[in-house]
Amino acid sequence: MAKKSDRPTNVMGLRWQAEELLRTTRRDVAAMPVKEVQQLVYELQVHHIELEMQSDEFRRIQIELEEARNRYSELYDFAPFGYLTLDTQGEILEANLRACTLLGLGQKDVVRCPLRRFIAPDDADSFHRHCQDVLKTGTRQACQARLLDKTGVGRWTHFESLAVHDDERGVVGWRTALLDISAQKQAEYDLSERKAQLRAILDHSPGLIFLKDLEGRYLDVNQQFERTFHLTRQDIVGKTDQDIFPPEQAAAFRDNDLKVIQAARPFQFEEVALHDDGPHTNIVSKFPLRHLDGTPYAVCGITTDITQRKQAEESRKETEERYRSIFENAVEGIFQTTLDGKFVAVNPALARMYGYDSPDEMIATITDIGSQLYVDPGRRDEFIRLMRTQKEVTGFEALVYRKNGSFMWISENVRGRRNQAGALVGYEGTVEHLTERKLAEERLRATLEQIRMLSGRLATVQEAERTRIARELHDELGVRLTCLKIDLSRLSTTMASEGAGVPKKAEDKIRLMVEQVDATIASVQRLATELRPAILTDLGIVAAIEWQCQDFQKRTGIPCTCVTSAEDIAMEPEPASALFRICQESLTNTARHAQATAVTVKLESRSHLLQLVVADNGLGIPETTVSNPQSLGLLGMRERVAQFGGELTIQGHHGAGTTVTACLPRCISRT
């Protein structure tokens, strides 16, 4: 700030001093010669002029000095730095405006305040040592501490201090310059935080990261680098690849570094490094680091281990090659299609199957599978319907066109083809040529039908032959045996009337012959009944089944219960014979193998079918016996039912018996 001029006071003081000097040195002018007086006047005039010139120079210098003082005052008060003058006790004697701003007080309020009162408690000790060093050494000293304003807000401040000397008293105080470095401190803190963040990112990165100077010496590495090669950062920094890795590997690393340095741009390299578990392949991104002026000073590298990916790629290539080999050389047709019925891929076998010269020809020709391949377009619709409700379709048979217009039977096994999002984009599967098999099946079916017809015919002929033999046994042999028995009886009566004239031995012989004839007659009747029970022909199936149950119980001693839904069920002779023979065979098997203690036979007439059930409580027939093609008795039972379009089921439960169920339709149609 400019100070008011005191020039008039100084001039009056000088005049007083001059007059006082003149009185003490005053000479008598009247006694002086005129020439001396004139000389004295001249000198006085010259001296007066000199004084006036000096006075003008003095005024000019004084004005410049005042202007300089004003400029200094402005610079002092409005400087970006704070300035303080302190005594040896640390009390403030003078402060510029910036210093007052930093302290949060006015210029009048800050005077005589101890500076230490504005220092943050945590920094009080270091600032006290700074004050002591300034006063003791007398040299320039610096420190950093936080200044607290009246609200308690701290500002990081740089203190630059110098002692004030007096020639007589020595150090009489000190001056200090204050610079607010809060922004710098915050920048340093932010920088430290960013460095810590960068270090954390580097050290937690799964890849290896390193920094080298232009000579190939390591400047820094991350923790993954340390862990991989079992070295610490201190062991690595300052060394080159030649100091750490095998020569060939180190040379390859250095060559790639030089490419980056020479081209001054990023590169990606595939490098191989030896790890504990063997060589690992890495993709290494290397790029130059530059000064602000653009000059490169280092090379940074970031590695990504692609060993597993390389192995997966190799495995995928092998798999693709195997798949391609299978695809190209498969006997079955293999295909991929779109949802709208266009082939995406077909193998040579499928192309040959359809009569095309190559897969490409077939793909180009067939643009709508439904209309161009299927003889019945509805089969394609059925296929689409099945694929919408199932993940895959197996054994889908269809009649299709070949290239030359001929037909062939195929069987398809198909599944949906989906993209990465899981959306259905098409179908893929295999195709089997069924034409030969279809023809063989047809021939087999016809053969089986012929065999069945022959078997039915044989059974009919057999039943007729049984009936004829049973009739002849009954009509011929039975009658003759009866006549013989009558003749023997008459002979015995005649001999008895003659009295003692007949030997006793002859009587006994005749009686024995009568008994043998009776036994023969019984055997003939039994054989005739087994061949064709007359009751089946005369009284029907219900009476025949009841008689069969009674005869079984009589012969085996096993209780046999017969249950029927009606007293009589009208049936044609042939199916009635079939049911009777099935019942007969079932009871025979029970007697031979079941070890049963009870048997139940049910014969029911329902609206559309006749059902015969034979159940015992024996050991239970094994499943292997049921399915054994060598079980001729069971096979014969199935054939008897099949002749009339019926069905036979045999169920056995271990320890719980066997159940045989035969069902015949009421409206019999011979097959």
Summary of the structure (lengths in Angstrom):
residues: 671
radius of gyration: 65.8
end to end distance: 134.9
largest distance: 249.2
contacts: 1845
relative contact order: 0.03
helix: 53%
strand: 25%
